[in-house]
């Protein structure tokens, strides 16, 4: 990467309206353009597999999607689907046979058949389903978790499970009815209750984490899930979600993670740059009008250099002062955690901790405050207006927002990228100020023209 011409990944704006295949293809093409701006260490695969350290860890990516981009449901669904696919293909072959790939079921449909009618099942498959039903009806209930208290009410526990299953099934039927699908799904297929929960959580209209799908794509996916629980039934959604994550969310997340200052801090530094430039020009003009030796005008150089330097860095989201310690300002949602958290450590304290110690603290902080909700596949909606930090941050004085507490940047690649940007701001500042300073010195003394 060139130091002088390195650029962060360009911001990829969201396209209004539901996700569509054409736009997702454009996201894929844009991904190729970001390869030079995103090092391999911060690739989508490394972030998803949690190989990158904060501020580019998987939890940081989730936080960005929840609090900044407001589309965390894409990542939550994609992570679930990756795990679901592994579990499905690890299931016994007899269970997998009950849920054939979607293209096989689709190909078995005769031309002109009604999509609202259940597909005809072969004799071999019908026998397997019949055998499964007999075994299921005569099977003993699974052993209860030993973690449960011995005083629990067994009948209430079983009734609660049945009630939850019925509620999910009813929600699935409502979702199917809204897109014009009338017949019910096969209940004997493996993972059918889990698929029903996914439908009620991500695919049904007005669901807690509704994916941004068009009516046509939603109907196609629900129609496929009526036939089979095979992961291929979700391939349409998977392709669109993955393209959005790779081509839009991930580049924007890396661009955001490179910044080490919050918005108030960056604006403060930017205006400081303007003031330094203004002060440098005023000093040079006063020296020109004072009829002193033209070499006195060199005193304007430090002010001009500092002004252009911090201003250029601020336009890329970096505070040069914070960068000297390789720290970043805490995000608003990181500043009001309960109990021990990283927000209780000053920047100097962070610098004295080892990487393993800081990583342990950061993980503990994430688990205490956010990880249990946003990382839960079937958690609540991603709205955060009810979280306590929102009102606390609004009432925080502006000075404290500007000079928020700091945390050490653990990922070495992020630190190297920031070094490049700061070095780039130095080079560009010299390139701008040096000719300007030569011009100011070359001007004749006032009154001697």
VOGU-3710 file (C-alpha; in Angstrom, 3 decimals, decimal comma):
1> xxxxxxxxxx> 0,000/0,000/0,000  1,284/3,443/-0,887  1,739/5,743/2,109  0,998/8,887/0,158  -2,062/7,614/-1,713  -3,592/5,085/0,701  -7,334/5,516/1,084  -9,752/3,955/3,479  -12,522/1,842/1,915  -15,062/4,091/0,262
11> xxxxxxxxxx> -18,371/4,443/2,037  -21,001/2,222/0,397  -24,448/3,739/0,768  -27,528/1,629/1,276  -29,953/1,354/-1,582  -33,495/2,297/-0,542  -36,043/-0,471/-0,633  -35,777/-4,224/-0,112  -32,708/-6,237/-1,009  -32,650/-7,430/-4,599
21> xxxxxxxxxx> -30,357/-9,686/-6,607  -29,196/-6,925/-8,959  -28,071/-4,640/-6,169  -26,431/-7,512/-4,311  -24,443/-8,310/-7,450  -23,211/-4,722/-7,478  -22,126/-5,178/-3,855  -20,071/-8,185/-4,924  -18,392/-6,164/-7,674  -17,615/-3,358/-5,224
31> xxxxxxxxxx> -15,978/-5,883/-2,929  -13,233/-6,345/-5,500  -12,483/-2,612/-5,398  -11,985/-2,675/-1,631  -9,344/-5,410/-1,643  -6,471/-2,940/-1,780  -7,951/-0,821/1,006  -8,672/-3,768/3,328  -5,671/-5,897/4,357  -6,099/-9,692/4,392
41> xxxxxxxxxx> -5,880/-9,660/8,202  -9,131/-7,665/8,304  -10,928/-9,643/5,604  -14,562/-10,615/5,956  -13,619/-14,208/6,756  -11,230/-13,208/9,535  -13,758/-10,860/11,119  -16,581/-13,409/10,940  -14,393/-16,171/12,372  -13,296/-13,793/15,152
51> xxxxxxxxxx> -9,633/-13,942/14,193  -9,258/-10,172/14,250  -8,788/-8,338/17,533  -10,740/-5,306/18,743  -11,773/-2,920/17,329  -12,383/-5,345/14,426  -13,553/-8,414/16,329  -16,860/-10,117/15,589  -18,560/-8,427/18,555  -17,355/-5,046/17,304
61> xxxxxxxxxx> -18,843/-5,847/13,899  -22,137/-6,733/15,553  -22,073/-3,532/17,615  -21,506/-1,492/14,472  -24,479/-3,115/12,752  -26,712/-2,622/15,801  -25,796/0,929/16,823  -24,485/2,543/13,629  -25,705/0,754/10,520  -28,995/-0,526/12,019
71> xxxxxxxxxx> -29,084/-3,785/10,050  -27,657/-6,356/12,467  -30,330/-8,863/11,480  -28,297/-9,697/8,369  -25,290/-10,851/10,378  -27,414/-12,558/13,018  -29,263/-14,552/10,367  -26,077/-15,353/8,444  -24,286/-16,651/11,550  -27,270/-18,817/12,404
81> xxxxxxxxxx> -27,435/-20,231/8,869  -23,727/-21,137/8,921  -24,205/-23,013/12,173  -27,472/-24,570/11,019  -25,908/-25,888/7,816  -23,137/-27,617/9,787  -25,642/-29,224/12,156  -27,940/-30,307/9,329  -25,194/-32,042/7,362  -23,949/-33,689/10,566
91> xxxxxxxxxx> -27,402/-35,175/11,231  -28,084/-38,860/10,445  -28,691/-39,660/6,803  -32,152/-40,956/7,624  -33,110/-37,523/8,967  -31,579/-35,728/6,017  -33,603/-37,922/3,647  -36,777/-36,401/5,066  -35,643/-32,951/3,896  -34,191/-33,225/0,392
101> xxxxxxxxxx> -32,524/-30,234/-1,262  -34,997/-27,643/-2,461  -34,099/-27,946/-6,142  -34,906/-31,672/-6,033  -38,318/-31,066/-4,525  -38,931/-28,241/-6,940  -37,982/-30,404/-9,912  -40,415/-33,097/-8,791  -43,363/-30,730/-9,163  -45,307/-31,296/-12,418
111> xxxxxxxxxx> -45,627/-28,376/-14,775  -48,640/-26,205/-14,034  -49,146/-27,574/-10,515  -50,584/-25,367/-7,819  -47,857/-24,140/-5,437  -50,436/-24,120/-2,625  -50,831/-27,900/-2,849  -48,473/-30,149/-0,913  -45,906/-31,936/-3,100  -46,509/-35,589/-3,837
121> xxxxxxxxxx> -44,173/-37,845/-1,950  -42,634/-41,016/-3,337  -43,556/-44,373/-1,754  -40,048/-44,771/-0,346  -40,105/-41,357/1,267  -43,683/-41,858/2,508  -42,625/-45,094/4,191  -39,725/-43,318/5,838  -42,018/-40,565/7,074  -44,552/-43,084/8,322
131> xxxxxxxxxx> -41,838/-44,994/10,180  -40,555/-41,757/11,650  -44,028/-40,853/12,883  -44,459/-44,253/14,578  -41,074/-44,028/16,262  -41,718/-40,460/17,295  -45,063/-41,229/18,886  -43,660/-44,203/20,857  -40,411/-42,538/21,865  -39,601/-41,698/25,446
141> xxxxxxxxxx> -39,318/-38,017/26,284  -35,724/-36,744/26,222  -33,923/-36,494/29,577  -34,273/-33,136/31,266  -31,249/-30,932/31,698  -29,387/-31,618/34,971  -28,991/-27,849/35,343  -32,691/-27,546/36,117  -33,665/-27,197/39,739  -35,058/-30,406/41,287
151> xxxxxxxxxx> -38,050/-28,384/42,509  -39,267/-27,461/39,038  -42,764/-28,356/37,893  -42,349/-31,039/35,220  -45,867/-30,680/33,863  -45,566/-26,879/33,594  -42,195/-27,225/31,904  -43,540/-29,602/29,238  -46,672/-27,482/28,788  -44,495/-24,388/28,286
161> xxxxxxxxxx> -42,520/-26,083/25,546  -45,694/-27,229/23,818  -47,192/-23,736/24,108  -44,060/-22,163/22,589  -44,108/-24,658/19,727  -47,791/-23,987/19,048  -47,177/-20,234/19,129  -44,323/-20,514/16,634  -46,393/-22,779/14,392  -49,308/-20,338/14,453
171> xxxxxxxxxx> -46,962/-17,472/13,561  -45,588/-19,484/10,649  -49,099/-20,178/9,403  -49,892/-16,466/9,590  -46,724/-15,612/7,660  -47,548/-18,170/4,973  -51,091/-16,867/4,720  -49,861/-13,304/4,178  -47,899/-14,388/1,095  -50,675/-16,625/-0,233
181> xxxxxxxxxx> -49,445/-20,071/0,909  -52,292/-22,153/2,303  -51,095/-25,661/3,180  -49,016/-26,456/6,229  -45,391/-27,505/6,361  -44,152/-31,050/7,023  -43,808/-31,351/10,803  -41,772/-34,589/10,762  -38,771/-33,103/9,012  -35,622/-32,531/11,072
191> xxxxxxxxxx> -35,148/-29,117/12,677  -38,702/-28,085/11,767  -39,316/-26,308/15,127  -36,090/-24,352/14,687  -37,033/-23,369/11,144  -40,400/-22,203/12,446  -38,632/-19,957/14,965  -36,412/-18,549/12,214  -39,490/-17,773/10,138  -41,188/-15,970/13,025
201> xxxxxxxxxx> -37,972/-14,113/13,920  -36,507/-13,152/10,523  -38,838/-13,926/7,615  -42,383/-13,178/8,724  -43,694/-9,640/8,154  -43,238/-7,419/11,223  -41,053/-10,034/12,923  -38,589/-8,879/15,639  -35,578/-9,060/13,286  -37,303/-8,909/9,929
211> xxxxxxxxxx> -34,954/-9,149/6,966  -35,396/-6,484/4,317  -36,917/-8,751/1,669  -39,352/-7,976/-1,091  -42,771/-9,637/-1,071  -41,791/-11,855/-4,008  -38,565/-13,089/-2,413  -40,253/-13,577/0,957  -42,978/-15,697/-0,640  -40,403/-17,770/-2,543
221> xxxxxxxxxx> -38,408/-18,536/0,608  -41,479/-19,381/2,691  -42,730/-21,602/-0,113  -39,409/-23,457/-0,137  -39,456/-23,873/3,645  -42,919/-25,386/3,451  -41,421/-28,228/1,446  -38,116/-28,845/3,182  -35,860/-27,789/6,025  -32,757/-28,325/3,890
231> xxxxxxxxxx> -30,360/-25,334/3,970  -30,748/-24,972/0,207  -34,281/-23,669/0,823  -32,660/-20,539/2,223  -30,080/-20,135/-0,550  -31,848/-17,095/-2,037  -31,770/-15,214/1,256  -28,257/-16,427/2,010  -26,884/-15,065/-1,263  -28,447/-11,640/-0,791
241> xxxxxxxxxx> -27,497/-11,353/2,881  -23,925/-12,498/2,308  -23,468/-10,119/-0,630  -24,741/-7,245/1,499  -22,441/-8,148/4,376  -19,383/-8,575/2,166  -19,915/-5,671/-0,205  -21,593/-3,052/1,970  -21,486/-3,736/5,701  -17,924/-5,064/6,027
251> xxxxxxxxxx> -16,144/-2,273/4,056  -18,116/0,362/5,962  -17,248/-1,359/9,244  -13,505/-1,363/8,471  -13,715/2,289/7,418  -15,433/3,102/10,719  -13,042/0,987/12,820  -9,963/2,799/11,528  -11,230/6,021/13,130  -9,902/6,516/16,658
261> xxxxxxxxxx> -12,091/9,418/17,712  -15,794/9,838/18,288  -17,716/12,471/16,354  -17,375/15,285/18,966  -13,632/14,642/19,240  -13,098/14,636/15,474  -15,072/17,888/15,049  -13,097/19,448/17,888  -9,775/18,482/16,296  -10,940/19,624/12,861
271> xxxxxxxxxx> -11,870/23,083/14,131  -8,568/23,258/15,985  -6,888/22,687/12,653  -8,840/25,582/11,135  -7,851/27,834/14,049  -4,164/26,955/13,716  -4,245/27,706/9,994  -6,054/30,982/10,596  -3,590/31,945/13,349  -0,644/31,105/11,099
281> xxxxxxxxxx> -1,950/33,249/8,254  -2,751/36,170/10,599  0,758/35,982/12,090  2,343/35,971/8,629  0,250/38,956/7,504  1,109/40,920/10,650  4,806/40,217/10,138  4,544/41,355/6,529  2,863/44,597/7,614  5,317/45,173/10,467
291> xxxxxxxxxx> 8,241/45,823/8,118  10,378/43,327/10,056  12,801/41,040/8,277  11,026/38,572/6,039  12,687/35,658/7,901  10,476/36,394/10,887  7,635/34,993/8,804  9,038/31,481/9,316  7,385/31,545/12,744  4,092/30,982/10,928
301> xxxxxxxxxx> 5,317/27,613/9,633  4,669/25,592/12,849  1,123/26,922/13,144  0,351/26,222/9,498  1,900/22,752/9,604  0,074/21,693/12,760  -3,181/23,099/11,417  -3,047/21,292/8,081  -1,691/18,120/9,689  -4,443/17,620/12,261
311> xxxxxxxxxx> -7,131/18,832/9,850  -6,186/16,302/7,150  -6,067/13,488/9,711  -9,405/14,581/11,193  -11,074/14,372/7,790  -10,164/10,685/7,894  -11,544/10,222/11,389  -8,227/10,284/13,244  -7,106/12,396/16,163  -3,325/12,762/15,981
321> xxxxxxxxxx> -3,045/13,281/19,744  -4,869/10,039/20,571  -2,853/8,273/17,900  0,415/8,902/19,728  -0,631/6,269/22,303  -2,387/3,981/19,769  -5,684/4,368/21,589  -9,243/5,102/20,542  -12,099/6,875/22,258  -14,718/4,635/23,819
331> xxxxxxxxxx> -17,969/4,346/21,869  -21,057/5,816/23,552  -22,476/2,366/24,364  -19,134/1,335/25,901  -19,006/4,176/28,388  -21,854/3,170/30,709  -21,375/-0,516/31,456  -22,405/-2,189/34,680  -19,658/-3,470/36,929  -16,022/-3,798/35,905
341> xxxxxxxxxx> -15,479/-2,834/32,319  -12,890/-1,293/30,090  -14,481/2,098/30,513  -13,072/2,184/34,043  -9,502/2,162/32,739  -7,663/5,265/31,684  -5,547/5,307/28,539  -2,337/5,183/30,578  -3,585/2,136/32,471  -4,482/0,411/29,214
351> xxxxxxxxxx> -1,010/0,970/27,821  0,509/-0,931/30,751  -1,661/-4,022/30,239  -0,570/-6,918/28,087  -2,515/-7,884/24,988  -3,976/-10,967/26,665  -5,110/-8,956/29,709  -6,798/-6,278/27,617  -8,383/-8,903/25,365  -9,784/-10,698/28,409
361> xxxxxxxxxx> -11,193/-7,473/29,813  -12,723/-6,500/26,491  -14,391/-9,882/26,120  -15,743/-9,678/29,669  -17,094/-6,222/28,953  -18,738/-7,376/25,740  -20,367/-10,351/27,401  -21,655/-8,277/30,324  -23,188/-5,483/28,276  -24,030/-6,530/24,759
371> xxxxxxxxxx> -23,015/-10,016/23,719  -25,925/-11,795/25,377  -28,465/-9,892/23,292  -27,060/-9,111/19,865  -25,297/-12,477/19,509  -28,397/-14,442/20,470  -30,043/-15,838/17,353  -33,537/-15,593/18,795  -33,052/-12,575/21,019  -35,133/-9,446/21,149
381> xxxxxxxxxx> -35,304/-6,858/18,392  -32,204/-4,815/17,641  -33,734/-1,560/18,872  -31,549/0,095/21,494  -33,681/3,125/22,380  -34,564/1,493/25,696  -30,953/0,906/26,749  -29,762/2,944/29,682  -26,710/4,443/28,007  -28,829/6,378/25,477
391> xxxxxxxxxx> -30,258/8,854/27,991  -27,016/8,967/29,956  -25,017/9,891/26,879  -27,509/12,579/25,873  -27,106/14,188/29,284  -23,328/13,983/29,243  -21,580/17,394/28,992  -20,039/18,202/25,618  -16,566/18,555/27,134  -16,734/15,021/28,508
401> xxxxxxxxxx> -17,910/13,733/25,126  -14,930/15,371/23,438  -12,457/14,070/26,000  -13,962/10,635/26,469  -11,969/7,857/28,064  -9,729/5,850/25,804  -8,863/2,221/25,207  -5,810/0,673/23,613  -6,202/-0,629/20,045  -5,336/-4,308/20,158
411> xxxxxxxxxx> -5,315/-5,178/16,459  -1,870/-4,537/15,012  -3,184/-4,188/11,453  -5,496/-1,350/12,495  -2,597/0,383/14,195  -0,500/0,060/11,027  -3,301/1,518/8,910  -3,613/4,435/11,292  0,157/4,941/11,116  -0,118/5,162/7,337
421> xxxxxxxxxx> -2,907/7,711/7,495  -1,088/9,874/10,050  2,127/9,671/8,026  0,083/10,594/4,974  -1,288/13,656/6,768  2,296/14,675/7,664  3,425/14,384/4,047  0,434/16,259/2,652  0,769/18,986/5,293  4,403/19,542/4,340
431> xxxxxxxxxx> 3,473/19,503/0,663  0,868/22,231/1,204  2,611/24,385/3,818  6,092/24,433/2,304  5,118/26,202/-0,957  2,796/28,497/1,009  5,598/29,388/3,413  8,014/30,057/0,527  5,428/32,398/-0,986  4,954/34,227/2,330
441> xxxxxxxxx> 8,709/34,685/2,768  9,166/35,825/-0,818  6,635/38,639/-0,487  8,382/42,024/-0,192  8,275/43,949/3,075  5,293/46,294/3,295  6,221/49,831/2,239  9,263/48,754/0,227  7,442/47,836/-2,954
//
